[in-house]
Amino acid sequence: MNKYILFFLLIPMVALGQSVMGSEAAPASSDSLTLEQCVGLALKYSPQIRLAEGGVEASKANLKLATSAYMPQIMGTASAARNGGTFVFGPIARSGYFDNFSAGFSASQTIFDFGKTISRVSASSDLVKASHQNLRSTTEDVVLNTHISYFNYLAAVRVAEVDSETVSEAEDHLRQAEGFYKAGTVPQYDVVNAEVEVANAKVSLIQAVNNVKIARVQLENVLGVNLPSHLRLEDNLDVKYVNIPMTAAIETALKNRPELLASRAQLQANKSLLTEAWTQDLPDVAATAGYKWNGADPQPLFPSWNVGVTLTVPIFEGFALDAGIDQARANLKSAEASNDIVMQTLYLDVQQQEYALQEAAEKIQAARKLVEQAKEALRLAVGQYNSGTGSALDVTDAQVTLGSARISYIQSLYDYNVSYASLQRAMGTIK
């Protein structure tokens, strides 16, 4: 089996159709798709982002609702009623019915409420900030998942290519063993051993090709669209080493990490809500005005108006105000604890990804050296076998070792790319 056969196995994997998320298949202007283009598709079609955007819109609506308390409240009323029965008008009693009509407008404007509205608006404003940071957090999660799925697909393709080469090498060894056996220079065991080697290599290739299909489906699930079957992904699995000092990474995370910024905004909102709960025990002062028309048929409607100031003082509401303060205080305590947890998670996440990135860089160097040594070992084993001084089993072992070394190298490249993307996510700078 050669690379051309592998090409036809890998490319026509997913047919054009409806997305798993309900979106149409992604249009493609070329035969390849870059990582940046995949990120763009994910940001466009991801339902997680739409869900977070809904949270932003809801928080903005709550802010608008809170600020409405600054505005005058104007109400219009109208009523009509028919009254029937016996009515006494002075010394005369009459039976019958008459109609009442009324219409009018009333308005009220809060003059002073001891900071209730200010606290409520401040809390709502902080919650809007928190919702924006939650949207950022969701967006960065989608971008990170796109990176992981993209590199996972590239790694799966490369592993399949290695397994394809292993099949070709095993088949070459089988043909060589059959030739030596016919010439009487090696026993039949060498042929059987080579056949087993080919069979094992083909089983590994079947699994590798299936892993490519699964990786492609997983990527499409992250993107929220089906990719056209002819579309390939640009292979940029090879790494460019970066060096980000631990202190610099933590400082960047403290400034940019959306979860921390959202937690701080949530904490500030709970402080404002506690202040609002305290002010519920204080009075409200409001100006009121109204204008009405009242009358009964067949009399005309008579106008009337009123202007005044109202003072509302809560005296006893069944301990509801005390319960509200207790609840606000408990929510603030929870917000403080959540903020501490986010800080701890931030430090842990940055440090873990820093160490993972360093480990991946070292593994790449070690795996590259391992591949070189395995190639040399295979070359020596084949040379000794051809000269009659080595065994077929030595060749098989060397081929297996080389295949494993190549896959380890591919895995180290994948680990480095994912670790770097994860570190950027931990710092809040992934794009």
TIVEX-343062 format. One record per residue (C-alpha): residue number from 1; residue in one letter; x, y, z. Coordinates in pm, 1 decimal. Each point is the difference from the previous one (the first is absolute). Example, Ala and Ser with C-alpha at 12.3 -4.5 7.8 and 13.67 -1.06 7.14 Angstrom:
(1, A, (1230.0, -450.0, 780.0)),
(2, S, (137.0, 344.0, -66.0)),
This chain:
(1, M, (0.0, 0.0, 0.0)),
(2, N, (150.3, 337.5, -95.6)),
(3, K, (-73.8, 362.0, 82.4)),
(4, Y, (-230.1, 38.9, -299.1)),
(5, I, (-224.1, -274.0, 136.5)),
(6, L, (8.9, 169.2, 341.4)),
(7, F, (-99.3, 327.9, -163.8)),
(8, F, (-318.2, -153.8, -140.0)),
(9, L, (-73.1, -161.4, 337.1)),
(10, L, (30.8, 321.6, 197.4)),
(11, I, (-154.3, 268.2, -217.0)),
(12, P, (-357.6, -117.7, -80.8)),
(13, M, (-103.1, -45.4, 362.1)),
(14, V, (-290.0, 233.1, 70.0)),
(15, A, (-270.3, 68.6, -256.4)),
(16, L, (-143.4, 341.8, -62.9)),
(17, G, (-316.0, 49.9, 210.1)),
(18, Q, (-165.0, 164.3, 292.2)),
(19, S, (212.2, 87.3, 300.0)),
(20, V, (-38.1, -189.3, 324.1)),
(21, M, (-90.8, 335.7, 152.0)),
(22, G, (-262.9, 77.1, -260.2)),
(23, S, (211.8, 234.5, -214.4)),
(24, E, (65.5, -45.7, -368.4)),
(25, A, (324.5, -146.5, -124.6)),
(26, A, (284.4, 250.9, 5.1)),
(27, P, (81.7, 147.7, -341.2)),
(28, A, (362.2, -24.5, -106.1)),
(29, S, (178.3, 225.5, -243.6)),
(30, S, (303.6, -232.1, -24.8)),
(31, D, (94.5, -361.8, 54.5)),
(32, S, (167.6, 63.9, 335.9)),
(33, L, (-106.2, 147.4, 330.1)),
(34, T, (235.1, 174.9, 241.9)),
(35, L, (-18.6, 6.0, 377.0)),
(36, E, (-104.1, 365.5, -8.8)),
(37, Q, (-284.6, -82.3, -238.8)),
(38, C, (-114.2, -281.7, 228.4)),
(39, V, (-3.9, 239.6, 294.4)),
(40, G, (-208.9, 241.0, -207.0)),
(41, L, (-253.0, -273.2, -78.1)),
(42, A, (-20.5, -103.8, 364.9)),
(43, L, (-58.9, 357.3, 115.0)),
(44, K, (-271.3, 41.8, -262.3)),
(45, Y, (-196.0, -319.2, 53.7)),
(46, S, (68.3, -107.8, 360.6)),
(47, P, (-323.6, -20.5, 204.7)),
(48, Q, (200.4, 57.3, 319.7)),
(49, I, (85.1, 349.2, -117.9)),
(50, R, (-361.7, 72.9, -89.7)),
(51, L, (-98.1, -114.9, 349.4)),
(52, A, (253.3, 234.9, 158.4)),
(53, E, (-116.1, 283.2, -224.4)),
(54, G, (-350.3, -58.7, 132.2)),
(55, G, (137.0, 49.2, 351.4)),
(56, V, (150.1, 334.8, -102.2)),
(57, E, (-327.9, 115.5, -151.1)),
(58, A, (-191.0, -104.8, 312.1)),
(59, S, (239.3, 188.6, 228.5)),
(60, K, (-33.9, 312.0, -216.1)),
(61, A, (-377.7, -26.2, 24.8)),
(62, N, (27.2, -25.8, 380.2)),
(63, L, (217.3, 312.7, 3.9)),
(64, K, (-258.0, 183.8, -208.6)),
(65, L, (-268.9, -115.1, 242.7)),
(66, A, (201.3, 126.5, 296.8)),
(67, T, (64.9, 342.4, -156.4)),
(68, S, (-371.3, 40.1, -77.8)),
(69, A, (-45.7, 92.2, 368.1)),
(70, Y, (169.8, 332.7, -79.0)),
(71, M, (-276.9, 83.4, -246.9)),
(72, P, (-351.8, 125.8, 78.9)),
(73, Q, (-272.5, -262.3, 9.7)),
(74, I, (-306.3, 106.5, -197.6)),
(75, M, (-324.0, -200.3, -2.5)),
(76, G, (-320.5, 50.0, -192.1)),
(77, T, (-331.9, -133.9, 133.2)),
(78, A, (-354.0, -14.8, -133.0)),
(79, S, (-310.8, -171.2, 129.5)),
(80, A, (-370.0, -32.0, -76.8)),
(81, A, (-262.0, -159.7, 225.0)),
(82, R, (-375.4, -47.0, -0.8)),
(83, N, (-166.1, 17.9, 343.0)),
(84, G, (-349.1, -139.9, 58.4)),
(85, G, (-235.4, -15.5, 302.2)),
(86, T, (-183.1, 241.3, 228.1)),
(87, F, (179.3, 326.1, 65.6)),
(88, V, (-88.8, 271.0, 252.9)),
(89, F, (38.3, 358.9, -114.8)),
(90, G, (-89.6, 213.4, 300.9)),
(91, P, (-356.1, -83.6, 105.6)),
(92, I, (-73.7, -180.1, -325.0)),
(93, A, (76.7, -364.9, -74.6)),
(94, R, (14.6, -114.2, -357.4)),
(95, S, (53.4, -334.1, -166.0)),
(96, G, (191.2, -34.4, -322.4)),
(97, Y, (355.1, 21.5, -123.3)),
(98, F, (255.6, 256.6, -101.5)),
(99, D, (347.9, -8.1, -159.8)),
(100, N, (327.0, 123.2, 153.2)),
(101, F, (300.3, 102.0, -206.8)),
(102, S, (352.2, 100.8, 99.9)),
(103, A, (329.0, 55.8, -178.0)),
(104, G, (328.2, 153.2, 96.7)),
(105, F, (375.7, -4.9, 34.7)),
(106, S, (223.3, -37.6, 303.3)),
(107, A, (373.6, 50.7, 34.0)),
(108, S, (259.8, -58.2, 268.6)),
(109, Q, (367.4, 82.6, 24.6)),
(110, T, (233.6, -130.0, 265.4)),
(111, I, (175.2, 290.8, 165.7)),
(112, F, (218.2, -182.7, 250.3)),
(113, D, (17.7, -366.0, 103.1)),
(114, F, (320.3, -1.8, 208.7)),
(115, G, (208.5, -173.8, -267.6)),
(116, K, (-229.3, -290.5, -86.7)),
(117, T, (-4.6, 76.5, -372.0)),
(118, I, (368.8, 93.6, -13.8)),
(119, S, (99.7, -328.9, 164.0)),
(120, R, (-228.8, -200.1, -227.3)),
(121, V, (133.7, 171.1, -314.0)),
(122, S, (359.0, -45.4, 116.3)),
(123, A, (-58.0, -371.7, 58.2)),
(124, S, (-166.8, -40.7, -339.1)),
(125, S, (285.8, 182.7, -169.5)),
(126, D, (253.8, -232.7, 162.6)),
(127, L, (-205.3, -300.5, -106.9)),
(128, V, (12.7, 127.0, -359.2)),
(129, K, (379.2, 11.0, 27.9)),
(130, A, (-0.3, -351.8, 142.3)),
(131, S, (-218.6, -127.3, -285.9)),
(132, H, (239.4, 149.0, -256.5)),
(133, Q, (290.0, -178.7, 167.7)),
(134, N, (-201.8, -322.6, 6.4)),
(135, L, (-47.9, 41.3, -374.1)),
(136, R, (376.3, 47.2, -35.8)),
(137, S, (59.1, -311.9, 208.1)),
(138, T, (-237.0, -203.2, -214.3)),
(139, T, (160.6, 136.1, -316.6)),
(140, E, (347.3, -94.7, 119.8)),
(141, D, (-122.3, -348.8, 94.8)),
(142, V, (-136.0, -43.7, -352.4)),
(143, V, (329.9, 120.5, -148.9)),
(144, L, (199.4, -237.6, 222.7)),
(145, N, (-223.6, -294.0, -89.2)),
(146, T, (45.4, 87.8, -366.8)),
(147, H, (378.5, -4.4, 41.9)),
(148, I, (-12.8, -335.4, 178.5)),
(149, S, (-230.6, -160.9, -257.1)),
(150, Y, (196.9, 146.5, -291.4)),
(151, F, (335.1, -130.5, 125.1)),
(152, N, (-157.3, -330.4, 99.5)),
(153, Y, (-114.7, -47.2, -359.4)),
(154, L, (342.8, 89.7, -139.7)),
(155, A, (167.4, -242.3, 241.1)),
(156, A, (-245.5, -275.2, -95.9)),
(157, V, (78.0, 53.3, -369.2)),
(158, R, (373.0, -15.8, 62.9)),
(159, V, (-35.0, -316.1, 207.2)),
(160, A, (-198.3, -154.9, -284.4)),
(161, E, (279.1, 94.8, -239.7)),
(162, V, (255.5, -166.4, 229.2)),
(163, D, (-212.8, -314.3, 15.8)),
(164, S, (-31.6, 6.3, -378.0)),
(165, E, (377.9, 16.1, -33.2)),
(166, T, (30.2, -282.8, 253.0)),
(167, V, (-231.9, -213.5, -214.1)),
(168, S, (213.4, 73.1, -308.0)),
(169, E, (319.7, -85.5, 186.0)),
(170, A, (-154.6, -321.4, 136.5)),
(171, E, (-113.3, -103.2, -347.8)),
(172, D, (349.4, 66.9, -135.6)),
(173, H, (144.0, -214.8, 276.9)),
(174, L, (-252.3, -275.2, -79.7)),
(175, R, (98.0, -1.2, -367.2)),
(176, Q, (364.8, -14.0, 98.0)),
(177, A, (-60.6, -288.0, 242.6)),
(178, E, (-193.8, -190.2, -266.7)),
(179, G, (288.6, 48.1, -244.7)),
(180, F, (257.4, -119.2, 251.2)),
(181, Y, (-219.1, -297.8, 90.3)),
(182, K, (-34.1, -101.5, -364.7)),
(183, A, (374.5, 28.8, -32.7)),
(184, G, (35.6, -220.4, 305.4)),
(185, T, (198.9, 247.6, 204.6)),
(186, V, (-260.3, 53.4, 278.3)),
(187, P, (-250.9, -231.3, 168.2)),
(188, Q, (-376.7, 16.4, -54.7)),
(189, Y, (-30.8, 159.2, 344.1)),
(190, D, (133.7, 324.8, -144.8)),
(191, V, (-282.3, 7.2, -254.8)),
(192, V, (-265.7, -73.1, 262.0)),
(193, N, (148.1, 262.9, 230.8)),
(194, A, (-6.0, 254.9, -282.9)),
(195, E, (-364.8, -86.3, -78.1)),
(196, V, (-92.4, 56.4, 364.5)),
(197, E, (186.4, 330.5, -13.6)),
(198, V, (-202.4, 109.1, -304.7)),
(199, A, (-327.8, -104.2, 161.7)),
(200, N, (77.6, 194.6, 319.2)),
(201, A, (100.6, 305.4, -200.5)),
(202, K, (-325.0, -10.7, -198.0)),
(203, V, (-206.8, -27.1, 318.4)),
(204, S, (179.2, 305.1, 139.5)),
(205, L, (-62.8, 188.1, -325.3)),
(206, I, (-372.0, -80.9, 6.8)),
(207, Q, (-21.9, 135.1, 353.1)),
(208, A, (203.1, 309.2, -94.0)),
(209, V, (-224.4, 78.9, -297.9)),
(210, N, (-306.7, -37.7, 221.6)),
(211, N, (158.7, 234.2, 254.2)),
(212, V, (37.2, 258.3, -276.6)),
(213, K, (-371.3, -25.1, -75.9)),
(214, I, (-88.2, 37.9, 366.9)),
(215, A, (235.8, 296.6, 37.7)),
(216, R, (-164.4, 167.7, -299.6)),
(217, V, (-348.1, -48.9, 144.4)),
(218, Q, (117.0, 137.1, 334.8)),
(219, L, (142.2, 307.1, -172.1)),
(220, E, (-324.7, 56.8, -188.0)),
(221, N, (-190.4, -26.2, 326.8)),
(222, V, (217.6, 274.0, 149.9)),
(223, L, (-37.8, 217.6, -310.1)),
(224, G, (-375.5, -50.6, -9.9)),
(225, V, (3.2, -76.3, -376.1)),
(226, N, (66.4, -288.6, -235.1)),
(227, L, (311.2, 42.7, -210.8)),
(228, P, (-16.4, -89.2, -371.0)),
(229, S, (147.2, -342.2, -63.8)),
(230, H, (267.1, 136.2, -237.0)),
(231, L, (125.5, 251.8, 255.9)),
(232, R, (338.9, -65.6, 161.2)),
(233, L, (153.4, 167.1, 302.2)),
(234, E, (326.5, 186.5, -30.3)),
(235, D, (267.1, -197.3, 184.2)),
(236, N, (174.1, 235.3, 242.2)),
(237, L, (66.4, -254.9, 273.0)),
(238, D, (371.9, 84.3, -0.7)),
(239, V, (78.0, 234.7, 286.4)),
(240, K, (172.1, 333.3, 50.7)),
(241, Y, (147.4, 8.5, 346.2)),
(242, V, (-105.2, 279.9, 233.6)),
(243, N, (134.2, 104.8, 336.9)),
(244, I, (-244.0, 164.4, 239.2)),
(245, P, (138.7, 45.7, 352.5)),
(246, M, (-227.7, -121.4, 279.1)),
(247, T, (-22.8, 342.3, 166.7)),
(248, A, (-90.0, 170.0, -328.0)),
(249, A, (-266.2, -262.5, -72.6)),
(250, I, (-159.5, 48.0, 343.8)),
(251, E, (6.0, 379.9, -29.5)),
(252, T, (-166.7, -23.0, -341.1)),
(253, A, (-263.4, -236.0, 136.5)),
(254, L, (-78.1, 234.3, 291.5)),
(255, K, (-65.8, 278.5, -249.4)),
(256, N, (-182.4, -192.2, -271.8)),
(257, R, (-156.1, -320.7, 130.9)),
(258, P, (-374.8, 48.6, -66.6)),
(259, E, (-109.5, -227.7, 284.7)),
(260, L, (187.3, 217.5, 249.4)),
(261, L, (-135.4, 323.5, -145.7)),
(262, A, (-352.9, -144.4, 7.0)),
(263, S, (47.3, -114.8, 359.2)),
(264, R, (115.5, 344.3, 108.4)),
(265, A, (-298.5, 163.8, -169.0)),
(266, Q, (-233.9, -252.8, 162.5)),
(267, L, (157.8, 73.0, 338.1)),
(268, Q, (-49.1, 373.7, -43.1)),
(269, A, (-361.3, -56.9, -107.2)),
(270, N, (-69.9, -197.5, 317.7)),
(271, K, (144.5, 282.3, 209.9)),
(272, S, (-241.2, 242.1, -166.7)),
(273, L, (-288.9, -241.3, 50.3)),
(274, L, (81.9, -21.7, 371.5)),
(275, T, (-7.5, 378.8, 18.7)),
(276, E, (-337.1, -0.9, -174.7)),
(277, A, (-132.2, -255.7, 246.8)),
(278, W, (102.5, 223.5, 290.9)),
(279, T, (-171.8, 304.8, -154.1)),
(280, Q, (-332.3, -184.0, -25.7)),
(281, D, (-61.5, 102.5, 365.7)),
(282, L, (21.0, 369.7, -96.4)),
(283, P, (-288.3, 215.3, -128.9)),
(284, D, (-78.8, 101.6, -357.4)),
(285, V, (-97.7, 352.2, -102.5)),
(286, A, (-186.4, 50.5, -326.0)),
(287, A, (-190.8, 277.7, -176.6)),
(288, T, (-344.6, -88.5, -137.0)),
(289, A, (-243.7, 170.5, -235.5)),
(290, G, (-321.8, -94.0, -171.8)),
(291, Y, (-281.6, 127.2, -219.5)),
(292, K, (-342.1, -166.5, -33.9)),
(293, W, (-339.3, 37.9, -158.6)),
(294, N, (-297.1, -148.9, 189.6)),
(295, G, (-370.0, 4.6, -73.9)),
(296, A, (-324.8, -191.0, -22.9)),
(297, D, (-227.8, -21.1, -302.6)),
(298, P, (-169.5, 224.3, -99.4)),
(299, Q, (210.0, 254.5, 192.4)),
(300, P, (323.5, 129.1, -160.8)),
(301, L, (346.5, -108.9, 117.4)),
(302, F, (151.0, 225.4, 266.0)),
(303, P, (379.3, 44.0, 13.8)),
(304, S, (210.8, -21.1, 314.9)),
(305, W, (372.1, 0.8, 75.7)),
(306, N, (241.8, -67.3, 282.7)),
(307, V, (360.9, 75.1, 79.9)),
(308, G, (186.2, -123.4, 305.7)),
(309, V, (292.5, -165.7, 168.7)),
(310, T, (-9.8, -347.0, 153.3)),
(311, L, (220.0, -141.8, 271.1)),
(312, T, (10.8, -378.5, 28.3)),
(313, V, (151.8, -147.3, 314.7)),
(314, P, (26.8, -378.7, 48.5)),
(315, I, (-105.0, -87.4, 354.3)),
(316, F, (-51.3, -375.1, 3.8)),
(317, E, (-1.6, -245.1, -291.1)),
(318, G, (12.6, -330.6, 180.6)),
(319, F, (381.5, 1.0, 34.8)),
(320, A, (31.0, -1.6, -381.4)),
(321, L, (252.2, 285.8, 8.1)),
(322, D, (219.2, -180.5, 254.0)),
(323, A, (-15.6, -314.8, -210.6)),
(324, G, (101.4, 201.2, -307.1)),
(325, I, (305.1, 137.2, 181.9)),
(326, D, (99.4, -346.4, 118.1)),
(327, Q, (-35.0, -137.0, -351.1)),
(328, A, (205.9, 283.1, -151.4)),
(329, R, (269.3, -50.0, 263.6)),
(330, A, (10.7, -375.5, -74.1)),
(331, N, (22.5, 67.1, -374.8)),
(332, L, (291.5, 237.2, 61.2)),
(333, K, (175.9, -263.4, 206.9)),
(334, S, (-45.6, -253.1, -281.2)),
(335, A, (128.5, 250.8, -257.3)),
(336, E, (311.9, 63.2, 209.0)),
(337, A, (65.4, -373.8, 26.5)),
(338, S, (-58.6, -44.6, -374.9)),
(339, N, (249.1, 276.3, -73.7)),
(340, D, (260.5, -173.5, 218.3)),
(341, I, (-63.5, -327.3, -182.3)),
(342, V, (44.2, 171.2, -337.1)),
(343, M, (331.6, 146.4, 117.5)),
(344, Q, (122.6, -338.6, 118.0)),
(345, T, (-111.0, -162.6, -324.9)),
(346, L, (177.3, 270.7, -200.0)),
(347, Y, (335.2, -56.3, 172.2)),
(348, L, (-36.9, -377.9, -26.9)),
(349, D, (-101.8, 10.3, -365.1)),
(350, V, (284.1, 229.1, -109.2)),
(351, Q, (263.5, -200.5, 185.6)),
(352, Q, (-129.4, -333.8, -131.0)),
(353, Q, (-3.1, 119.4, -359.1)),
(354, E, (347.5, 153.6, 37.9)),
(355, Y, (141.7, -329.8, 122.2)),
(356, A, (-192.1, -193.6, -266.2)),
(357, L, (144.0, 227.5, -270.0)),
(358, Q, (353.2, -52.0, 129.7)),
(359, E, (-52.4, -375.7, 17.0)),
(360, A, (-138.1, -9.3, -354.6)),
(361, A, (302.6, 193.5, -131.0)),
(362, E, (237.7, -247.4, 164.5)),
(363, K, (-202.6, -295.4, -130.0)),
(364, I, (27.3, 132.4, -356.3)),
(365, Q, (378.9, 1.6, 21.0)),
(366, A, (9.4, -344.6, 157.8)),
(367, A, (-250.4, -144.9, -248.6)),
(368, R, (190.5, 146.0, -296.1)),
(369, K, (318.3, -165.8, 126.6)),
(370, L, (-190.5, -324.7, 55.1)),
(371, V, (-120.4, 2.2, -362.7)),
(372, E, (355.2, 47.4, -125.4)),
(373, Q, (126.0, -288.0, 213.7)),
(374, A, (-289.1, -223.9, -104.8)),
(375, K, (70.3, 69.7, -367.7)),
(376, E, (363.4, -93.9, 48.3)),
(377, A, (-96.4, -315.4, 191.6)),
(378, L, (-234.7, -103.0, -282.1)),
(379, R, (267.4, 69.1, -260.1)),
(380, L, (245.6, -219.8, 187.1)),
(381, A, (-257.5, -276.3, 56.1)),
(382, V, (-94.0, -5.9, -369.3)),
(383, G, (364.7, -0.3, -102.5)),
(384, Q, (81.4, -290.7, 230.1)),
(385, Y, (-306.2, -190.4, -120.7)),
(386, N, (95.6, 53.4, -362.8)),
(387, S, (352.9, -124.7, 69.1)),
(388, G, (-132.8, -304.0, 180.7)),
(389, T, (142.1, 95.5, 341.6)),
(390, G, (-325.4, 133.2, 148.2)),
(391, S, (-344.7, -138.6, 65.2)),
(392, A, (-340.4, 95.1, -134.2)),
(393, L, (-115.4, 61.4, 355.5)),
(394, D, (266.5, 269.7, 37.0)),
(395, V, (-137.2, 175.6, -307.0)),
(396, T, (-356.1, -24.2, 131.1)),
(397, D, (99.1, 138.5, 339.0)),
(398, A, (188.6, 285.4, -164.3)),
(399, Q, (-297.6, 87.2, -221.1)),
(400, V, (-236.4, -0.3, 298.0)),
(401, T, (241.0, 216.3, 197.7)),
(402, L, (29.1, 248.9, -285.6)),
(403, G, (-378.0, 19.6, -40.0)),
(404, S, (-44.5, 59.7, 372.9)),
(405, A, (273.2, 265.0, -2.9)),
(406, R, (-165.3, 184.2, -288.3)),
(407, I, (-336.2, -4.8, 177.2)),
(408, S, (164.4, 122.2, 322.1)),
(409, Y, (148.4, 289.2, -192.9)),
(410, I, (-340.7, 86.9, -147.3)),
(411, Q, (-154.9, -19.9, 346.8)),
(412, S, (267.1, 236.1, 136.8)),
(413, L, (-80.6, 254.9, -272.7)),
(414, Y, (-369.3, -26.4, 83.9)),
(415, D, (72.0, 38.3, 372.5)),
(416, Y, (208.3, 312.2, -58.7)),
(417, N, (-261.3, 170.9, -216.6)),
(418, V, (-280.5, -83.3, 240.7)),
(419, S, (207.9, 105.8, 302.5)),
(420, Y, (82.1, 332.5, -161.9)),
(421, A, (-364.3, 62.2, -87.4)),
(422, S, (-101.2, -99.5, 353.8)),
(423, L, (257.9, 239.4, 146.6)),
(424, Q, (-139.0, 281.2, -214.5)),
(425, R, (-347.4, -88.2, 124.3)),
(426, A, (125.9, 2.7, 359.1)),
(427, M, (140.8, 350.4, -58.9)),
(428, G, (-317.4, 119.2, -172.9)),
(429, T, (179.0, 80.6, -326.7)),
(430, I, (-103.1, -282.7, -233.2)),
(431, K, (-143.8, 105.5, -335.7)),
